[in-house]
Amino acid sequence: MIFEITKTMEQKIDEWDKCKAIDATGAKFAYTFIPTGIGLVIKVKCDCCCRVLDITEW
């Protein structure tokens, strides 16, 4: 399987993101890809504030 973030998904993440990275590398998101029988569920979790964004495209 190939797990990828599209440009549309990147735009949704940018609009949703309000936190500043606290890591020296600038990393602040955890991406979760869940394959299902009807498609791929994609969630993004902010490691700074623990909010979760569902960017699944059906």
PDB file with one MODEL, atoms N, CA, C and O in Angstrom:
MODEL        1
ATOM      1  N   MET A   1       0.843  -1.189   0.000  1.00  0.00           N
ATOM      2  CA  MET A   1       0.000   0.000   0.000  1.00  0.00           C
ATOM      3  C   MET A   1       0.881   1.243   0.000  1.00  0.00           C
ATOM      4  O   MET A   1       1.985   1.251   0.544  1.00  0.00           O
ATOM      5  N   ILE A   2       0.365   2.272  -0.617  1.00  0.00           N
ATOM      6  CA  ILE A   2       1.068   3.550  -0.625  1.00  0.00           C
ATOM      7  C   ILE A   2       0.260   4.534   0.211  1.00  0.00           C
ATOM      8  O   ILE A   2      -0.926   4.751  -0.040  1.00  0.00           O
ATOM      9  N   PHE A   3       0.908   5.121   1.199  1.00  0.00           N
ATOM     10  CA  PHE A   3       0.272   6.119   2.057  1.00  0.00           C
ATOM     11  C   PHE A   3       0.853   7.474   1.693  1.00  0.00           C
ATOM     12  O   PHE A   3       2.054   7.703   1.837  1.00  0.00           O
ATOM     13  N   GLU A   4      -0.011   8.375   1.217  1.00  0.00           N
ATOM     14  CA  GLU A   4       0.481   9.688   0.824  1.00  0.00           C
ATOM     15  C   GLU A   4      -0.506  10.779   1.208  1.00  0.00           C
ATOM     16  O   GLU A   4      -1.708  10.544   1.339  1.00  0.00           O
ATOM     17  N   ILE A   5       0.035  11.978   1.384  1.00  0.00           N
ATOM     18  CA  ILE A   5      -0.756  13.164   1.694  1.00  0.00           C
ATOM     19  C   ILE A   5      -0.816  14.004   0.418  1.00  0.00           C
ATOM     20  O   ILE A   5       0.221  14.388  -0.122  1.00  0.00           O
ATOM     21  N   THR A   6      -2.023  14.288  -0.063  1.00  0.00           N
ATOM     22  CA  THR A   6      -2.193  15.073  -1.288  1.00  0.00           C
ATOM     23  C   THR A   6      -2.049  16.567  -0.986  1.00  0.00           C
ATOM     24  O   THR A   6      -2.005  16.975   0.174  1.00  0.00           O
ATOM     25  N   LYS A   7      -1.978  17.360  -2.032  1.00  0.00           N
ATOM     26  CA  LYS A   7      -1.891  18.824  -1.874  1.00  0.00           C
ATOM     27  C   LYS A   7      -3.133  19.365  -1.168  1.00  0.00           C
ATOM     28  O   LYS A   7      -3.032  20.270  -0.339  1.00  0.00           O
ATOM     29  N   THR A   8      -4.305  18.813  -1.496  1.00  0.00           N
ATOM     30  CA  THR A   8      -5.544  19.237  -0.844  1.00  0.00           C
ATOM     31  C   THR A   8      -5.486  18.958   0.654  1.00  0.00           C
ATOM     32  O   THR A   8      -5.900  19.787   1.464  1.00  0.00           O
ATOM     33  N   MET A   9      -4.973  17.793   1.011  1.00  0.00           N
ATOM     34  CA  MET A   9      -4.829  17.439   2.425  1.00  0.00           C
ATOM     35  C   MET A   9      -3.841  18.371   3.128  1.00  0.00           C
ATOM     36  O   MET A   9      -4.068  18.793   4.261  1.00  0.00           O
ATOM     37  N   GLU A  10      -2.742  18.684   2.437  1.00  0.00           N
ATOM     38  CA  GLU A  10      -1.756  19.614   3.002  1.00  0.00           C
ATOM     39  C   GLU A  10      -2.390  20.966   3.303  1.00  0.00           C
ATOM     40  O   GLU A  10      -2.107  21.572   4.337  1.00  0.00           O
ATOM     41  N   GLN A  11      -3.248  21.439   2.401  1.00  0.00           N
ATOM     42  CA  GLN A  11      -3.922  22.723   2.605  1.00  0.00           C
ATOM     43  C   GLN A  11      -4.846  22.662   3.825  1.00  0.00           C
ATOM     44  O   GLN A  11      -4.896  23.611   4.608  1.00  0.00           O
ATOM     45  N   LYS A  12      -5.576  21.556   3.992  1.00  0.00           N
ATOM     46  CA  LYS A  12      -6.449  21.396   5.160  1.00  0.00           C
ATOM     47  C   LYS A  12      -5.631  21.409   6.454  1.00  0.00           C
ATOM     48  O   LYS A  12      -6.043  22.005   7.448  1.00  0.00           O
ATOM     49  N   ILE A  13      -4.478  20.751   6.435  1.00  0.00           N
ATOM     50  CA  ILE A  13      -3.609  20.710   7.614  1.00  0.00           C
ATOM     51  C   ILE A  13      -3.088  22.113   7.923  1.00  0.00           C
ATOM     52  O   ILE A  13      -3.080  22.528   9.082  1.00  0.00           O
ATOM     53  N   ASP A  14      -2.653  22.847   6.894  1.00  0.00           N
ATOM     54  CA  ASP A  14      -2.141  24.204   7.087  1.00  0.00           C
ATOM     55  C   ASP A  14      -3.205  25.133   7.672  1.00  0.00           C
ATOM     56  O   ASP A  14      -2.902  25.954   8.538  1.00  0.00           O
ATOM     57  N   GLU A  15      -4.452  25.009   7.204  1.00  0.00           N
ATOM     58  CA  GLU A  15      -5.551  25.832   7.721  1.00  0.00           C
ATOM     59  C   GLU A  15      -5.877  25.480   9.172  1.00  0.00           C
ATOM     60  O   GLU A  15      -6.230  26.359   9.958  1.00  0.00           O
ATOM     61  N   TRP A  16      -5.761  24.218   9.526  1.00  0.00           N
ATOM     62  CA  TRP A  16      -6.086  23.709  10.855  1.00  0.00           C
ATOM     63  C   TRP A  16      -4.979  23.988  11.874  1.00  0.00           C
ATOM     64  O   TRP A  16      -5.252  24.176  13.059  1.00  0.00           O
ATOM     65  N   ASP A  17      -3.732  24.012  11.407  1.00  0.00           N
ATOM     66  CA  ASP A  17      -2.560  24.123  12.289  1.00  0.00           C
ATOM     67  C   ASP A  17      -2.448  25.513  12.904  1.00  0.00           C
ATOM     68  O   ASP A  17      -2.398  26.513  12.188  1.00  0.00           O
ATOM     69  N   LYS A  18      -2.410  25.569  14.236  1.00  0.00           N
ATOM     70  CA  LYS A  18      -2.260  26.828  14.957  1.00  0.00           C
ATOM     71  C   LYS A  18      -1.073  26.809  15.932  1.00  0.00           C
ATOM     72  O   LYS A  18      -0.780  27.819  16.573  1.00  0.00           O
ATOM     73  N   CYS A  19      -0.399  25.668  16.041  1.00  0.00           N
ATOM     74  CA  CYS A  19       0.648  25.496  17.057  1.00  0.00           C
ATOM     75  C   CYS A  19       2.048  25.727  16.490  1.00  0.00           C
ATOM     76  O   CYS A  19       2.288  25.570  15.293  1.00  0.00           O
ATOM     77  N   LYS A  20       2.938  26.094  17.357  1.00  0.00           N
ATOM     78  CA  LYS A  20       4.356  26.205  17.016  1.00  0.00           C
ATOM     79  C   LYS A  20       5.057  24.934  17.489  1.00  0.00           C
ATOM     80  O   LYS A  20       4.773  24.430  18.576  1.00  0.00           O
ATOM     81  N   ALA A  21       5.962  24.424  16.678  1.00  0.00           N
ATOM     82  CA  ALA A  21       6.682  23.204  17.023  1.00  0.00           C
ATOM     83  C   ALA A  21       7.569  23.443  18.233  1.00  0.00           C
ATOM     84  O   ALA A  21       8.240  24.471  18.331  1.00  0.00           O
ATOM     85  N   ILE A  22       7.567  22.490  19.148  1.00  0.00           N
ATOM     86  CA  ILE A  22       8.416  22.605  20.339  1.00  0.00           C
ATOM     87  C   ILE A  22       9.637  21.692  20.227  1.00  0.00           C
ATOM     88  O   ILE A  22      10.526  21.729  21.078  1.00  0.00           O
ATOM     89  N   ASP A  23       9.674  20.888  19.192  1.00  0.00           N
ATOM     90  CA  ASP A  23      10.767  19.967  18.926  1.00  0.00           C
ATOM     91  C   ASP A  23      11.853  20.713  18.143  1.00  0.00           C
ATOM     92  O   ASP A  23      11.542  21.573  17.320  1.00  0.00           O
ATOM     93  N   ALA A  24      13.091  20.394  18.391  1.00  0.00           N
ATOM     94  CA  ALA A  24      14.202  21.051  17.683  1.00  0.00           C
ATOM     95  C   ALA A  24      14.162  20.774  16.184  1.00  0.00           C
ATOM     96  O   ALA A  24      14.683  21.565  15.398  1.00  0.00           O
ATOM     97  N   THR A  25      13.555  19.669  15.782  1.00  0.00           N
ATOM     98  CA  THR A  25      13.482  19.327  14.361  1.00  0.00           C
ATOM     99  C   THR A  25      12.300  19.986  13.672  1.00  0.00           C
ATOM    100  O   THR A  25      12.225  19.979  12.443  1.00  0.00           O
ATOM    101  N   GLY A  26      11.374  20.555  14.435  1.00  0.00           N
ATOM    102  CA  GLY A  26      10.186  21.177  13.854  1.00  0.00           C
ATOM    103  C   GLY A  26       9.036  20.214  13.665  1.00  0.00           C
ATOM    104  O   GLY A  26       7.983  20.600  13.158  1.00  0.00           O
ATOM    105  N   ALA A  27       9.219  18.963  14.064  1.00  0.00           N
ATOM    106  CA  ALA A  27       8.154  17.961  13.919  1.00  0.00           C
ATOM    107  C   ALA A  27       7.082  18.199  14.975  1.00  0.00           C
ATOM    108  O   ALA A  27       7.388  18.478  16.134  1.00  0.00           O
ATOM    109  N   LYS A  28       5.807  18.083  14.557  1.00  0.00           N
ATOM    110  CA  LYS A  28       4.732  18.253  15.530  1.00  0.00           C
ATOM    111  C   LYS A  28       3.498  17.433  15.219  1.00  0.00           C
ATOM    112  O   LYS A  28       2.521  17.498  15.965  1.00  0.00           O
ATOM    113  N   PHE A  29       3.508  16.663  14.143  1.00  0.00           N
ATOM    114  CA  PHE A  29       2.333  15.883  13.759  1.00  0.00           C
ATOM    115  C   PHE A  29       2.621  14.391  13.771  1.00  0.00           C
ATOM    116  O   PHE A  29       3.720  13.945  13.443  1.00  0.00           O
ATOM    117  N   ALA A  30       1.597  13.626  14.160  1.00  0.00           N
ATOM    118  CA  ALA A  30       1.620  12.169  14.024  1.00  0.00           C
ATOM    119  C   ALA A  30       0.538  11.819  13.018  1.00  0.00           C
ATOM    120  O   ALA A  30      -0.618  12.204  13.191  1.00  0.00           O
ATOM    121  N   TYR A  31       0.896  11.100  11.981  1.00  0.00           N
ATOM    122  CA  TYR A  31      -0.040  10.715  10.938  1.00  0.00           C
ATOM    123  C   TYR A  31      -0.449   9.260  11.152  1.00  0.00           C
ATOM    124  O   TYR A  31       0.402   8.395  11.360  1.00  0.00           O
ATOM    125  N   THR A  32      -1.764   8.991  11.101  1.00  0.00           N
ATOM    126  CA  THR A  32      -2.284   7.644  11.258  1.00  0.00           C
ATOM    127  C   THR A  32      -3.050   7.269   9.995  1.00  0.00           C
ATOM    128  O   THR A  32      -3.979   7.967   9.590  1.00  0.00           O
ATOM    129  N   PHE A  33      -2.654   6.162   9.380  1.00  0.00           N
ATOM    130  CA  PHE A  33      -3.309   5.645   8.179  1.00  0.00           C
ATOM    131  C   PHE A  33      -3.967   4.320   8.549  1.00  0.00           C
ATOM    132  O   PHE A  33      -3.297   3.390   8.997  1.00  0.00           O
ATOM    133  N   ILE A  34      -5.307   4.241   8.356  1.00  0.00           N
ATOM    134  CA  ILE A  34      -6.053   3.040   8.721  1.00  0.00           C
ATOM    135  C   ILE A  34      -6.759   2.503   7.477  1.00  0.00           C
ATOM    136  O   ILE A  34      -7.756   3.075   7.035  1.00  0.00           O
ATOM    137  N   PRO A  35      -6.245   1.404   6.908  1.00  0.00           N
ATOM    138  CA  PRO A  35      -6.913   0.815   5.750  1.00  0.00           C
ATOM    139  C   PRO A  35      -8.216   0.119   6.185  1.00  0.00           C
ATOM    140  O   PRO A  35      -8.230  -0.609   7.178  1.00  0.00           O
ATOM    141  N   THR A  36      -9.295   0.345   5.444  1.00  0.00           N
ATOM    142  CA  THR A  36     -10.576  -0.303   5.721  1.00  0.00           C
ATOM    143  C   THR A  36     -11.081  -0.949   4.441  1.00  0.00           C
ATOM    144  O   THR A  36     -10.459  -0.821   3.387  1.00  0.00           O
ATOM    145  N   GLY A  37     -12.188  -1.627   4.532  1.00  0.00           N
ATOM    146  CA  GLY A  37     -12.770  -2.257   3.359  1.00  0.00           C
ATOM    147  C   GLY A  37     -13.326  -1.265   2.358  1.00  0.00           C
ATOM    148  O   GLY A  37     -13.506  -1.604   1.189  1.00  0.00           O
ATOM    149  N   ILE A  38     -13.605  -0.036   2.800  1.00  0.00           N
ATOM    150  CA  ILE A  38     -14.193   0.956   1.895  1.00  0.00           C
ATOM    151  C   ILE A  38     -13.252   2.115   1.571  1.00  0.00           C
ATOM    152  O   ILE A  38     -13.652   3.054   0.882  1.00  0.00           O
ATOM    153  N   GLY A  39     -12.032   2.068   2.045  1.00  0.00           N
ATOM    154  CA  GLY A  39     -11.090   3.138   1.748  1.00  0.00           C
ATOM    155  C   GLY A  39     -10.025   3.266   2.827  1.00  0.00           C
ATOM    156  O   GLY A  39      -9.822   2.359   3.634  1.00  0.00           O
ATOM    157  N   LEU A  40      -9.358   4.395   2.824  1.00  0.00           N
ATOM    158  CA  LEU A  40      -8.262   4.654   3.744  1.00  0.00           C
ATOM    159  C   LEU A  40      -8.623   5.824   4.645  1.00  0.00           C
ATOM    160  O   LEU A  40      -8.902   6.920   4.159  1.00  0.00           O
ATOM    161  N   VAL A  41      -8.619   5.599   5.956  1.00  0.00           N
ATOM    162  CA  VAL A  41      -8.883   6.656   6.923  1.00  0.00           C
ATOM    163  C   VAL A  41      -7.540   7.291   7.265  1.00  0.00           C
ATOM    164  O   VAL A  41      -6.573   6.590   7.562  1.00  0.00           O
ATOM    165  N   ILE A  42      -7.485   8.628   7.224  1.00  0.00           N
ATOM    166  CA  ILE A  42      -6.245   9.348   7.513  1.00  0.00           C
ATOM    167  C   ILE A  42      -6.525  10.381   8.593  1.00  0.00           C
ATOM    168  O   ILE A  42      -7.411  11.223   8.451  1.00  0.00           O
ATOM    169  N   LYS A  43      -5.752  10.304   9.682  1.00  0.00           N
ATOM    170  CA  LYS A  43      -5.897  11.260  10.786  1.00  0.00           C
ATOM    171  C   LYS A  43      -4.544  11.880  11.088  1.00  0.00           C
ATOM    172  O   LYS A  43      -3.503  11.232  10.974  1.00  0.00           O
ATOM    173  N   VAL A  44      -4.581  13.158  11.480  1.00  0.00           N
ATOM    174  CA  VAL A  44      -3.380  13.891  11.848  1.00  0.00           C
ATOM    175  C   VAL A  44      -3.553  14.356  13.286  1.00  0.00           C
ATOM    176  O   VAL A  44      -4.556  14.987  13.618  1.00  0.00           O
ATOM    177  N   LYS A  45      -2.581  14.049  14.141  1.00  0.00           N
ATOM    178  CA  LYS A  45      -2.636  14.473  15.544  1.00  0.00           C
ATOM    179  C   LYS A  45      -1.512  15.457  15.808  1.00  0.00           C
ATOM    180  O   LYS A  45      -0.357  15.203  15.466  1.00  0.00           O
ATOM    181  N   CYS A  46      -1.861  16.586  16.422  1.00  0.00           N
ATOM    182  CA  CYS A  46      -0.863  17.584  16.797  1.00  0.00           C
ATOM    183  C   CYS A  46      -0.240  17.143  18.124  1.00  0.00           C
ATOM    184  O   CYS A  46      -0.950  16.960  19.113  1.00  0.00           O
ATOM    185  N   ASP A  47       1.067  16.975  18.146  1.00  0.00           N
ATOM    186  CA  ASP A  47       1.758  16.558  19.367  1.00  0.00           C
ATOM    187  C   ASP A  47       1.835  17.670  20.406  1.00  0.00           C
ATOM    188  O   ASP A  47       2.117  17.405  21.575  1.00  0.00           O
ATOM    189  N   CYS A  48       1.588  18.911  19.994  1.00  0.00           N
ATOM    190  CA  CYS A  48       1.650  20.049  20.919  1.00  0.00           C
ATOM    191  C   CYS A  48       0.363  20.172  21.735  1.00  0.00           C
ATOM    192  O   CYS A  48       0.414  20.295  22.959  1.00  0.00           O
ATOM    193  N   CYS A  49      -0.789  20.140  21.063  1.00  0.00           N
ATOM    194  CA  CYS A  49      -2.063  20.386  21.751  1.00  0.00           C
ATOM    195  C   CYS A  49      -2.989  19.169  21.768  1.00  0.00           C
ATOM    196  O   CYS A  49      -4.071  19.229  22.353  1.00  0.00           O
ATOM    197  N   CYS A  50      -2.581  18.074  21.139  1.00  0.00           N
ATOM    198  CA  CYS A  50      -3.314  16.794  21.114  1.00  0.00           C
ATOM    199  C   CYS A  50      -4.631  16.844  20.339  1.00  0.00           C
ATOM    200  O   CYS A  50      -5.460  15.949  20.502  1.00  0.00           O
ATOM    201  N   ARG A  51      -4.850  17.858  19.505  1.00  0.00           N
ATOM    202  CA  ARG A  51      -6.040  17.881  18.652  1.00  0.00           C
ATOM    203  C   ARG A  51      -5.847  16.880  17.525  1.00  0.00           C
ATOM    204  O   ARG A  51      -4.722  16.567  17.135  1.00  0.00           O
ATOM    205  N   VAL A  52      -6.972  16.380  17.007  1.00  0.00           N
ATOM    206  CA  VAL A  52      -6.934  15.410  15.905  1.00  0.00           C
ATOM    207  C   VAL A  52      -7.767  15.936  14.744  1.00  0.00           C
ATOM    208  O   VAL A  52      -8.883  16.416  14.940  1.00  0.00           O
ATOM    209  N   LEU A  53      -7.224  15.843  13.542  1.00  0.00           N
ATOM    210  CA  LEU A  53      -7.899  16.253  12.328  1.00  0.00           C
ATOM    211  C   LEU A  53      -8.078  15.031  11.435  1.00  0.00           C
ATOM    212  O   LEU A  53      -7.113  14.325  11.144  1.00  0.00           O
ATOM    213  N   ASP A  54      -9.311  14.780  11.000  1.00  0.00           N
ATOM    214  CA  ASP A  54      -9.595  13.693  10.077  1.00  0.00           C
ATOM    215  C   ASP A  54      -9.553  14.262   8.654  1.00  0.00           C
ATOM    216  O   ASP A  54     -10.381  15.101   8.303  1.00  0.00           O
ATOM    217  N   ILE A  55      -8.603  13.817   7.841  1.00  0.00           N
ATOM    218  CA  ILE A  55      -8.477  14.330   6.470  1.00  0.00           C
ATOM    219  C   ILE A  55      -8.810  13.238   5.444  1.00  0.00           C
ATOM    220  O   ILE A  55      -8.326  13.266   4.312  1.00  0.00           O
ATOM    221  N   THR A  56      -9.633  12.290   5.854  1.00  0.00           N
ATOM    222  CA  THR A  56     -10.036  11.204   4.973  1.00  0.00           C
ATOM    223  C   THR A  56     -10.779  11.773   3.768  1.00  0.00           C
ATOM    224  O   THR A  56     -11.672  12.607   3.922  1.00  0.00           O
ATOM    225  N   GLU A  57     -10.413  11.325   2.577  1.00  0.00           N
ATOM    226  CA  GLU A  57     -11.105  11.722   1.358  1.00  0.00           C
ATOM    227  C   GLU A  57     -11.803  10.500   0.794  1.00  0.00           C
ATOM    228  O   GLU A  57     -11.138   9.580   0.319  1.00  0.00           O
ATOM    229  N   TRP A  58     -13.130  10.468   0.833  1.00  0.00           N
ATOM    230  CA  TRP A  58     -13.883   9.312   0.345  1.00  0.00           C
ATOM    231  C   TRP A  58     -14.123   9.465  -1.077  1.00  0.00           C
ATOM    232  O   TRP A  58     -14.744   8.601  -1.695  1.00  0.00           O
TER     233      TRP A  58
ENDMDL
END
